[in-house]
Amino acid sequence: MILLKDLSNRSPILGAAIFSVEGLPLISHFHAGTEEVSVAAMVAGIHAAGEQTVKELKQGDLKSIIIQGDLGTTLVINISTDYLLTVTAPENAALGLIFSDAKRAARDARKILHQM
């Protein structure tokens, strides 16, 4: 999907993927060596835990999850009830810019997925 490649080319985002909430990869544009099946399963688990957390805390519907490590940030955004956008960025990238670019990509992906 050109959408993910463009996202990585014009923003600080290093890689991006669309996964099902069940943990199946739909499409990805990560660096070589990334096991997209494993990442998809982990993202689905994190998403499920996040959904349960916001439900228990009465925070409404889960919209996104931010995971920050020493070497970078991973952002998971709901595209729809069935799909998630996952993006990675280096530790020095501005979180606001990553979030803005990823939200725009999620909206574009939602339109494309609804046409399928």
Secondary structure, 3 states (H helix, E strand, C coil): CHHHHHHHHCCCCCEEEEEECCCCEEEEECCCCCCHHHHHHHHHHHHHHHHHHHHHCCCCCCCEEEEECCCEEEEEEECCCCEEEEEEEECCCCHHHHHHHHHHHHHHHHHHHHHC
